Amino acid sequence: MAAPEIISASDSAKRLEICQAYGLSETEFDELRKRSTAAKATAYCVYSQFRVGATLLTDDGSFISGANVENASYPVGTCAERVAIGTAVTSGHRKFRAVAVATDIKPPASPCGMCRQFIREFCEMKMPILMFDVNEDYVVVQLQDLLPMSFGPDQLPPPGAPGSKRT
């Protein structure tokens, strides 16, 4: 995948184009940006000092945010994307229209590999992932571009199918 275009936060024509391409209203786009940026303030990142906020837009129009939560045992920390998805799923949401991720660096950071796979579990491959940098400039890519040739629930046999041990 070629490096995606970094879009200036002040480019309203490009924002409108992105919204139309992904079926988002400008209000939804702005809420994703604002909420993911605000979620950074709730991060518990005492070790890395790397704040990440994430916000999901559900199919019913709800916004659900999360932030990274670190742990002294580094691998035990949880990324903002997984916090937001876990919160959404345990609140009954299973379908999402977009995810936004915000960090304090430039250029924007993309979800890590583990988060990409976690997003894949619950999201369509064509879903947009908006990544905002410290200046709110952004990149937009589809999940299929971040996780090509992915493995997901659709590759597993349904419960009760021959060869399946799932019931």
C-alpha positions as CSV (number, residue, x, y, z in Angstrom):
1,M,0.0,0.0,0.0
2,A,1.3,3.4,-0.9
3,A,1.5,6.0,1.8
4,P,-1.9,7.6,2.1
5,E,-2.4,11.3,1.6
6,I,-2.3,13.4,4.8
7,I,-5.2,15.8,4.6
8,S,-5.1,19.2,6.2
9,A,-7.7,19.8,8.9
10,S,-8.5,23.1,7.1
11,D,-9.4,21.5,3.8
12,S,-13.2,21.6,4.0
13,A,-13.6,20.5,0.3
14,K,-11.6,17.4,1.0
15,R,-13.5,16.7,4.2
16,L,-16.8,16.9,2.3
17,E,-15.4,14.5,-0.4
18,I,-14.3,12.0,2.3
19,C,-17.7,12.3,4.0
20,Q,-19.6,11.6,0.7
21,A,-17.3,8.7,-0.2
22,Y,-17.9,6.9,3.2
23,G,-21.5,7.9,3.8
24,L,-20.7,10.2,6.8
25,S,-22.3,13.5,7.5
26,E,-19.9,16.4,8.2
27,T,-21.4,16.5,11.7
28,E,-20.5,12.8,12.2
29,F,-17.0,13.4,10.9
30,D,-16.5,16.4,13.2
31,E,-17.8,14.4,16.2
32,L,-15.4,11.5,15.4
33,R,-12.5,14.0,15.3
34,K,-13.6,15.9,18.5
35,R,-14.4,12.8,20.5
36,S,-11.3,10.8,19.6
37,T,-9.1,13.9,20.3
38,A,-10.9,14.5,23.6
39,A,-10.5,10.8,24.6
40,K,-6.7,11.2,24.7
41,A,-7.2,13.2,27.9
42,T,-8.5,10.0,29.6
43,A,-5.5,7.9,28.6
44,Y,-3.5,6.1,31.4
45,C,-0.1,6.2,29.8
46,V,2.3,6.8,32.7
47,Y,5.1,4.7,31.1
48,S,5.1,5.6,27.4
49,Q,3.5,9.1,27.7
50,F,1.9,8.2,24.3
51,R,-1.8,9.2,24.5
52,V,-4.2,7.6,22.1
53,G,-8.0,8.2,21.9
54,A,-10.4,6.3,19.7
55,T,-14.1,6.8,18.9
56,L,-16.5,4.5,17.1
57,L,-19.6,5.5,15.2
58,T,-22.2,2.7,15.5
59,D,-24.8,1.8,13.0
60,D,-27.4,3.5,15.1
61,G,-25.5,6.8,15.3
62,S,-24.0,6.4,18.7
63,F,-20.4,7.5,19.5
64,I,-18.3,5.3,21.8
65,S,-14.9,6.4,22.9
66,G,-11.9,4.8,24.6
67,A,-8.3,5.6,25.5
68,N,-5.2,3.5,26.0
69,V,-4.6,2.0,29.4
70,E,-1.0,0.9,30.2
71,N,0.3,-1.5,32.8
72,A,3.7,-1.9,34.4
73,S,3.7,-5.3,32.7
74,Y,3.9,-3.8,29.2
75,P,2.1,-6.5,27.2
76,V,-0.9,-6.3,29.5
77,G,-1.7,-2.7,28.4
78,T,-4.8,-2.1,26.2
79,C,-4.9,0.1,23.2
80,A,-7.6,2.8,22.8
81,E,-9.2,1.1,19.8
82,R,-9.8,-2.1,21.8
83,V,-11.1,-0.2,24.8
84,A,-13.6,1.5,22.6
85,I,-14.7,-1.7,20.8
86,G,-14.9,-3.6,24.1
87,T,-17.1,-0.9,25.6
88,A,-19.3,-0.9,22.5
89,V,-19.7,-4.6,22.3
90,T,-20.5,-5.0,26.0
91,S,-23.1,-2.3,25.6
92,G,-24.8,-4.3,22.8
93,H,-23.3,-2.7,19.7
94,R,-22.1,-5.1,17.0
95,K,-22.1,-2.9,13.8
96,F,-20.0,0.1,13.2
97,R,-19.7,2.7,10.4
98,A,-16.4,4.3,11.2
99,V,-13.6,4.5,13.7
100,A,-11.3,7.5,14.5
101,V,-8.0,7.4,16.2
102,A,-6.1,10.4,17.5
103,T,-2.6,10.8,18.8
104,D,-0.2,13.6,19.8
105,I,2.3,12.9,17.0
106,K,2.7,13.9,13.3
107,P,2.0,12.3,10.9
108,P,-1.0,10.4,12.2
109,A,-0.5,6.9,13.7
110,S,-2.4,3.9,12.5
111,P,-3.8,1.2,14.7
112,C,-1.3,-1.5,15.7
113,G,-1.6,-5.0,14.3
114,M,-3.5,-6.4,17.2
115,C,-6.0,-3.6,17.0
116,R,-6.4,-4.1,13.3
117,Q,-7.3,-7.7,13.9
118,F,-9.7,-6.7,16.7
119,I,-11.4,-4.1,14.5
120,R,-11.7,-6.8,11.8
121,E,-13.8,-9.0,14.1
122,F,-16.6,-6.4,14.3
123,C,-16.2,-4.2,11.2
124,E,-16.7,-4.4,7.5
125,M,-13.6,-4.4,5.4
126,K,-14.6,-1.2,3.6
127,M,-15.2,0.7,6.8
128,P,-13.2,3.9,7.0
129,I,-10.5,4.4,9.7
130,L,-9.8,8.1,10.3
131,M,-6.4,8.8,11.9
132,F,-5.8,12.3,13.3
133,D,-2.4,13.8,14.2
134,V,-1.5,16.4,16.9
135,N,-2.7,19.2,14.5
136,E,-5.9,17.3,13.6
137,D,-4.6,16.7,10.1
138,Y,-5.7,13.3,9.1
139,V,-5.5,10.2,6.9
140,V,-8.4,8.0,5.9
141,V,-8.0,4.4,4.8
142,Q,-10.3,1.4,4.7
143,L,-9.8,-1.5,7.0
144,Q,-9.0,-3.8,4.0
145,D,-6.0,-1.5,3.2
146,L,-4.7,-1.8,6.8
147,L,-5.2,-5.5,7.0
148,P,-5.0,-7.2,3.6
149,M,-5.7,-10.9,3.2
150,S,-7.2,-10.8,6.7
151,F,-8.6,-13.7,8.7
152,G,-12.0,-13.1,10.2
153,P,-15.2,-14.6,11.5
154,D,-16.4,-15.3,7.9
155,Q,-13.6,-17.8,7.4
156,L,-14.8,-20.0,10.3
157,P,-17.5,-22.6,9.8
158,P,-20.8,-21.7,11.3
159,P,-21.8,-23.4,14.6
160,G,-23.0,-27.0,13.9
161,A,-21.4,-27.2,10.4
162,P,-19.5,-30.4,9.6
163,G,-16.1,-30.2,11.1
164,S,-17.0,-27.5,13.4
165,K,-16.7,-28.0,17.1
166,R,-18.7,-24.9,17.8
167,T,-22.3,-25.4,18.8
